[in-house]
C-alpha cells in the first residue's frame, strides 16, 4: 500500500460531529475471523475496514485480480479507496451492545452435475472451500459504531447496508450526539484499529487480534479526546486524533 | 406487444440501471419483493435432519420461525441460471471462449466469462480473479412459527427384497409443510436491463428450493413488485414482521400468536400485506423508489416467457461484458 495522503492532525480541527449508528442484523452474520482447519469463526466485532465499504464511503471494484502471476492473493486497497476523505470522516469499529446468539452450521458447496462424488477431490482451507462449519451470529444482534465528521463534512447515513462474507443485510438507526472535547488522561472504551491511533495506550489495555488489522478495545491514553453520551446512556471516550489507517498513510 | 412491455419496463427504471456493467459500484438498486410459496413439502436443513430456524421478535412477542437461508436461495437460483445458459447460449459462449464447457457451480471452477458468473459473482477461482456478486439475498423467514410449519417424517428405506435385515436406512428429517409462505427481498445492484430481466425470468422459472438430493421442495415464486432506487430496500425479516402485524391487526401478543399458529394463511391477504408492509417500511426509512407493481411485472414476465427471448437477452448481455471482465495487469 502506498501513502497517498499526508496525515493531518485531526485534533487541530475544531468543528466535529458525531453520529451514533446502531446496526441491527437482519440475517446471520459471518466473517472468517479465524480459520482453524475447516472451521470458520466469526468474532463479534465489525472492523471499520468493512464499514467504510458497507456505508458506501469507499468503493471497491467488482472484479479483482491477483497481486502477481505466482500468487493468488488479492491486495486490498483501503488506503487508496479512502484517500479522498480520510481527513474528513472517521468510522469506528462496531461492537455488540446486545447479548449475542451464535449458531454453527455446515457449509457444503456442491456443483450442479447430476453425478458427483460425495467427497471433494481436494478439501481447501478457505471460507469458499468445499466443506466446513461456520460459526455465525444470529439475526437481531445489535452493534454500535460511530461516524465522526470533521470540518463540516456531511456523511451519507444509509439505512440499510450489507456486511459480512455473505453480505448480510443490516438496518442502521442513526443519532447525532453532542460532543464534548477535553484533554488529559482518559479511558478509551470503544474499539479502534491499532493502525488508526497516533500513540499506543499507556495502560488498561484490552486487545483483540483481528484480520486484517488488530484492534484495541480499551486503553488509557493521555492527550486530546472527545466524549459523548450514547442514546442508551453509555459514555464513550475516543482519542480526538483518530484517522483511518493513519500508520499506513504516514 | 411483448417488446412494448419490456421497453416500458426499461423506461420506468432507466435511472437505476446501467447501460453496461461497470467495475465500480454506483448505488443503483433494483429491489425485488418476492413471496415464495411451498407447493410441496421441502427440506431446508444444514445437517440433513433439523429444520433451519431462528428466533425473531415481533413487537413484544418472541417466536421461533422457520428459515430459508440466503445462500439456499442463491444456490438454487444459480443452478437454474447456469442450466438456462447451457441450454440457450452454449453456441454464443463458444464463440467467445472455444473451450467453454457450460460453466460449473463448483466454487473453484466457475468460468468467470458467462453472464451468470458476471452477475452472481465468483469468489475464488483457479484463475485468481474474484468477482463481487451484484445479486444480494436476505435470510428469509416463515410467517408462521416453526412448530406450525415443520413436520417430522419417519423415513424408512427397507429395499424390496422378501427377506431382509434391519438396516440403518431409518431417518426422521424435518420437512417444511406445503403452503408455507416465505417473503423474500432480493436486491440487484448496478445491473443492466438484461440482467434484471434474466433474474426475473430465473425467479419465475425456478421451482425447486429444497435439498437438491431429494425430490421435494416445489416452490412458486410470486414477484410482488420491482422497486428501483438509489438506496437498498427493507429486509425480508422486517417484511415478515409487518405481515404478521397486519394479519394480527394489532400488536397484541395473543393475536400475533394466533396468526403464527394458524393452519393456513390467505395467500392474497399475505401478498397485499407484504406490499403494504414493504412500502410502509421504505417510507419510514425515507427510501424513495420507482415501483413496478405485480400486474406490470407479470406483463414483463409474459414478454420473456419464450426461451428465444431469454437467449437473445443473454446474447445481448454477453456482448456488454468484455470491458467488465477484463482485469488490468498489475
HADDOCK unambig.tbl for C-alpha pairs under 7 A between the chains (distance, minus, plus):
assign (segid A and resid 26 and name CA) (segid B and resid 235 and name CA) 6.61 0.50 0.50
assign (segid A and resid 26 and name CA) (segid B and resid 237 and name CA) 6.07 0.50 0.50
assign (segid A and resid 27 and name CA) (segid B and resid 138 and name CA) 6.60 0.50 0.50
assign (segid A and resid 27 and name CA) (segid B and resid 139 and name CA) 5.10 0.50 0.50
assign (segid A and resid 59 and name CA) (segid B and resid 24 and name CA) 6.71 0.50 0.50
assign (segid A and resid 59 and name CA) (segid B and resid 25 and name CA) 6.33 0.50 0.50
assign (segid A and resid 60 and name CA) (segid B and resid 24 and name CA) 6.26 0.50 0.50
assign (segid A and resid 61 and name CA) (segid B and resid 23 and name CA) 5.29 0.50 0.50
assign (segid A and resid 61 and name CA) (segid B and resid 24 and name CA) 4.69 0.50 0.50
assign (segid A and resid 61 and name CA) (segid B and resid 25 and name CA) 6.93 0.50 0.50
assign (segid A and resid 62 and name CA) (segid B and resid 23 and name CA) 5.02 0.50 0.50
assign (segid A and resid 62 and name CA) (segid B and resid 24 and name CA) 5.97 0.50 0.50
assign (segid A and resid 62 and name CA) (segid B and resid 131 and name CA) 5.54 0.50 0.50
assign (segid A and resid 62 and name CA) (segid B and resid 132 and name CA) 4.91 0.50 0.50
assign (segid A and resid 63 and name CA) (segid B and resid 23 and name CA) 6.32 0.50 0.50
assign (segid A and resid 63 and name CA) (segid B and resid 130 and name CA) 5.83 0.50 0.50
assign (segid A and resid 63 and name CA) (segid B and resid 131 and name CA) 4.48 0.50 0.50
assign (segid A and resid 63 and name CA) (segid B and resid 132 and name CA) 6.42 0.50 0.50
assign (segid A and resid 63 and name CA) (segid B and resid 325 and name CA) 6.97 0.50 0.50
assign (segid A and resid 63 and name CA) (segid B and resid 327 and name CA) 6.98 0.50 0.50
assign (segid A and resid 64 and name CA) (segid B and resid 129 and name CA) 5.59 0.50 0.50
assign (segid A and resid 64 and name CA) (segid B and resid 130 and name CA) 5.24 0.50 0.50
assign (segid A and resid 64 and name CA) (segid B and resid 131 and name CA) 6.34 0.50 0.50
assign (segid A and resid 64 and name CA) (segid B and resid 327 and name CA) 6.77 0.50 0.50
assign (segid A and resid 65 and name CA) (segid B and resid 128 and name CA) 6.20 0.50 0.50
assign (segid A and resid 65 and name CA) (segid B and resid 129 and name CA) 4.47 0.50 0.50
assign (segid A and resid 65 and name CA) (segid B and resid 130 and name CA) 6.51 0.50 0.50
assign (segid A and resid 65 and name CA) (segid B and resid 327 and name CA) 6.01 0.50 0.50
assign (segid A and resid 66 and name CA) (segid B and resid 128 and name CA) 5.43 0.50 0.50
assign (segid A and resid 66 and name CA) (segid B and resid 129 and name CA) 6.12 0.50 0.50
assign (segid A and resid 67 and name CA) (segid B and resid 330 and name CA) 6.80 0.50 0.50
assign (segid A and resid 72 and name CA) (segid B and resid 128 and name CA) 5.00 0.50 0.50
assign (segid A and resid 105 and name CA) (segid B and resid 46 and name CA) 6.26 0.50 0.50
assign (segid A and resid 106 and name CA) (segid B and resid 46 and name CA) 5.72 0.50 0.50
assign (segid A and resid 106 and name CA) (segid B and resid 47 and name CA) 6.64 0.50 0.50
assign (segid A and resid 109 and name CA) (segid B and resid 106 and name CA) 6.85 0.50 0.50
assign (segid A and resid 109 and name CA) (segid B and resid 107 and name CA) 6.86 0.50 0.50
assign (segid A and resid 110 and name CA) (segid B and resid 105 and name CA) 6.94 0.50 0.50
assign (segid A and resid 110 and name CA) (segid B and resid 106 and name CA) 5.84 0.50 0.50
assign (segid A and resid 111 and name CA) (segid B and resid 104 and name CA) 6.37 0.50 0.50
assign (segid A and resid 111 and name CA) (segid B and resid 105 and name CA) 4.38 0.50 0.50
assign (segid A and resid 111 and name CA) (segid B and resid 106 and name CA) 4.27 0.50 0.50
assign (segid A and resid 112 and name CA) (segid B and resid 79 and name CA) 6.35 0.50 0.50
assign (segid A and resid 112 and name CA) (segid B and resid 104 and name CA) 6.83 0.50 0.50
assign (segid A and resid 112 and name CA) (segid B and resid 105 and name CA) 5.53 0.50 0.50
assign (segid A and resid 128 and name CA) (segid B and resid 107 and name CA) 6.78 0.50 0.50
assign (segid A and resid 128 and name CA) (segid B and resid 124 and name CA) 6.98 0.50 0.50
assign (segid A and resid 159 and name CA) (segid B and resid 285 and name CA) 6.64 0.50 0.50
assign (segid A and resid 160 and name CA) (segid B and resid 232 and name CA) 6.07 0.50 0.50
assign (segid A and resid 168 and name CA) (segid B and resid 138 and name CA) 6.67 0.50 0.50
assign (segid A and resid 169 and name CA) (segid B and resid 138 and name CA) 6.37 0.50 0.50
assign (segid A and resid 169 and name CA) (segid B and resid 235 and name CA) 6.81 0.50 0.50
